[in-house]
Amino acid sequence: MSEPLRLLIAISGAEDPAFVGFVARVVAAGGPPVDLTLLHAVDAEARMLAGEGLAMRHAPWPAPSQGATDRRLDEADEAGAAALLAVWKERFEAEFPTAVAVASVVRRGRPEQCIVRAAEDLGADAIVLSARPGPQASEPGPRSVGHVARFVLDHSPVPVLLVRGSVRRSGGA
């Protein structure tokens, strides 16, 4: 029996649910066994942009300690990431025709750097990610992928499968 193919699948939450079926058809078509690791990166920079001064609170009482606020925000980030990955894990397990190992990982930091670093740390054979959704996604050119996908394409230590545009089920081969 051959060594399983280790795929790191970056999940932002904006992917088309048909993304799962597409990946299953491409990867599981008579190939080696597959181990999937679903990765969601919690963008740490977003929190730095949130103001916590009096103008944001609109209240005369003392502000809660920064540690307590950070702890609550961390817990909310973790709960949201866990819920998101649980839904996608179920989708992948249901779509693959044979039993596959599906693990979930949450990382904190800039998503593009988390994806590349996780591929190195986890010994992934390839990275799978979806191009950004929206009207620009179908237009060819530099704006057809977001900055995260562009960074991963430029810096990945392993091959990258970038799924662009709408993914539809096809009735034929």
C-alpha positions as CSV (number, residue, x, y, z in Angstrom):
1,M,0.0,0.0,0.0
2,S,1.4,3.4,-0.9
3,E,2.0,6.3,1.4
4,P,-1.1,8.6,1.8
5,L,-1.2,11.9,-0.1
6,R,-1.2,14.6,2.6
7,L,-3.3,17.6,1.5
8,L,-3.6,20.8,3.4
9,I,-6.9,22.4,2.6
10,A,-7.2,26.1,3.5
11,I,-10.8,27.0,4.6
12,S,-11.8,30.6,4.9
13,G,-15.5,30.0,5.1
14,A,-16.3,31.8,1.8
15,E,-15.8,28.7,-0.3
16,D,-18.6,27.4,-2.5
17,P,-19.9,24.1,-1.0
18,A,-19.3,22.4,-4.4
19,F,-15.6,23.0,-3.7
20,V,-15.6,19.7,-1.6
21,G,-17.0,17.6,-4.5
22,F,-14.5,19.1,-6.9
23,V,-11.6,18.3,-4.7
24,A,-12.9,14.8,-4.1
25,R,-13.2,14.1,-7.8
26,V,-9.8,15.4,-8.6
27,V,-7.9,13.8,-5.8
28,A,-9.7,10.5,-5.1
29,A,-10.0,9.3,-8.7
30,G,-8.2,6.0,-8.3
31,G,-5.2,7.6,-6.7
32,P,-3.3,6.9,-3.4
33,P,-5.0,7.1,0.0
34,V,-5.5,10.6,1.2
35,D,-5.0,12.4,4.5
36,L,-6.7,15.8,4.7
37,T,-5.9,18.6,7.1
38,L,-8.4,21.4,7.1
39,L,-6.8,24.7,8.1
40,H,-8.5,27.8,9.2
41,A,-6.3,30.8,9.9
42,V,-7.7,33.4,12.4
43,D,-6.5,36.7,11.1
44,A,-4.6,38.3,14.1
45,E,-4.3,41.7,12.4
46,A,-8.0,42.2,12.3
47,R,-8.1,42.5,16.1
48,M,-5.5,45.2,16.1
49,L,-7.8,47.4,13.9
50,A,-10.6,47.2,16.5
51,G,-10.7,50.3,18.8
52,E,-11.3,49.9,22.5
53,G,-11.2,53.5,23.7
54,L,-14.0,55.4,25.3
55,A,-15.3,56.5,22.0
56,M,-16.0,52.8,21.1
57,R,-17.5,52.0,24.5
58,H,-19.8,55.0,25.0
59,A,-19.8,54.4,28.8
60,P,-18.4,56.2,31.8
61,W,-17.5,53.0,33.8
62,P,-13.9,51.7,33.7
63,A,-12.9,49.6,30.7
64,P,-12.5,45.8,31.4
65,S,-8.9,44.7,31.6
66,Q,-7.3,44.2,28.3
67,G,-6.4,40.6,29.3
68,A,-10.1,39.7,29.9
69,T,-11.1,41.3,26.6
70,D,-8.4,39.4,24.7
71,R,-9.3,36.2,26.4
72,R,-13.0,36.6,25.4
73,L,-12.0,37.5,21.9
74,D,-9.7,34.5,21.7
75,E,-12.4,32.2,22.9
76,A,-14.9,33.6,20.3
77,D,-12.3,33.2,17.6
78,E,-11.6,29.6,18.6
79,A,-15.3,28.7,18.8
80,G,-16.0,30.2,15.4
81,A,-13.1,28.4,13.8
82,A,-14.1,25.1,15.4
83,A,-17.7,25.4,14.2
84,L,-16.6,26.4,10.7
85,L,-14.1,23.5,10.5
86,A,-16.6,21.0,11.9
87,V,-19.1,21.8,9.0
88,W,-16.4,21.5,6.4
89,K,-15.0,18.3,8.0
90,E,-18.5,16.7,7.7
91,R,-18.7,17.8,4.0
92,F,-15.3,16.3,3.2
93,E,-16.0,13.0,5.0
94,A,-19.4,12.7,3.3
95,E,-18.1,13.4,-0.2
96,F,-15.0,11.2,-0.4
97,P,-16.0,7.7,-1.6
98,T,-13.6,5.9,0.7
99,A,-12.7,6.6,4.3
100,V,-10.1,9.4,4.6
101,A,-8.5,10.8,7.6
102,V,-9.7,14.4,8.1
103,A,-8.0,16.5,10.7
104,S,-8.6,20.2,11.6
105,V,-6.1,22.8,12.5
106,V,-6.5,26.5,13.6
107,R,-3.6,28.9,13.3
108,R,-3.4,32.5,14.3
109,G,-1.7,35.2,12.2
110,R,-1.7,36.4,8.7
111,P,-3.7,33.8,6.8
112,E,-1.3,33.6,3.8
113,Q,1.7,33.1,6.1
114,C,-0.2,30.6,8.2
115,I,-1.0,28.5,5.2
116,V,2.6,28.3,3.9
117,R,4.0,27.7,7.4
118,A,1.4,24.9,8.1
119,A,2.3,23.2,4.8
120,E,6.0,23.1,6.0
121,D,5.2,22.1,9.6
122,L,2.7,19.4,8.7
123,G,4.7,17.9,5.9
124,A,1.9,18.5,3.4
125,D,2.4,17.1,-0.2
126,A,0.2,19.9,-1.6
127,I,-2.0,22.8,-0.7
128,V,-5.6,23.2,-1.9
129,L,-7.4,26.6,-1.7
130,S,-10.1,28.4,-3.4
131,A,-9.7,31.7,-5.2
132,R,-11.7,34.6,-3.6
133,P,-15.4,34.6,-4.4
134,G,-17.2,37.5,-6.0
135,P,-17.6,39.1,-9.4
136,Q,-13.9,39.6,-9.9
137,A,-13.2,35.9,-9.5
138,S,-14.3,35.2,-13.1
139,E,-12.3,37.9,-14.7
140,P,-8.8,36.7,-15.8
141,G,-5.9,38.7,-14.7
142,P,-4.1,39.7,-11.4
143,R,-7.3,40.5,-9.6
144,S,-8.8,37.1,-10.2
145,V,-7.2,35.8,-7.0
146,G,-6.9,37.6,-3.7
147,H,-3.7,38.5,-1.8
148,V,-3.8,35.3,0.2
149,A,-3.9,33.0,-2.8
150,R,-1.3,35.2,-4.6
151,F,1.1,34.9,-1.6
152,V,0.5,31.1,-1.3
153,L,1.1,30.6,-5.0
154,D,4.3,32.6,-4.8
155,H,5.7,31.2,-1.6
156,S,4.4,27.6,-1.2
157,P,7.1,24.9,-0.6
158,V,4.7,22.4,-2.2
159,P,2.4,22.3,-5.3
160,V,-0.8,24.3,-5.0
161,L,-4.2,23.4,-6.4
162,L,-6.1,26.7,-6.8
163,V,-9.8,26.2,-7.5
164,R,-11.1,29.2,-9.4
165,G,-14.6,30.3,-10.3
166,S,-17.8,28.4,-9.7
167,V,-17.3,24.7,-9.3
168,R,-20.2,22.7,-10.8
169,R,-21.0,19.0,-10.8
170,S,-20.7,17.5,-14.2
171,G,-22.9,14.6,-15.2
172,G,-20.4,13.1,-17.6
173,A,-16.7,12.3,-17.5
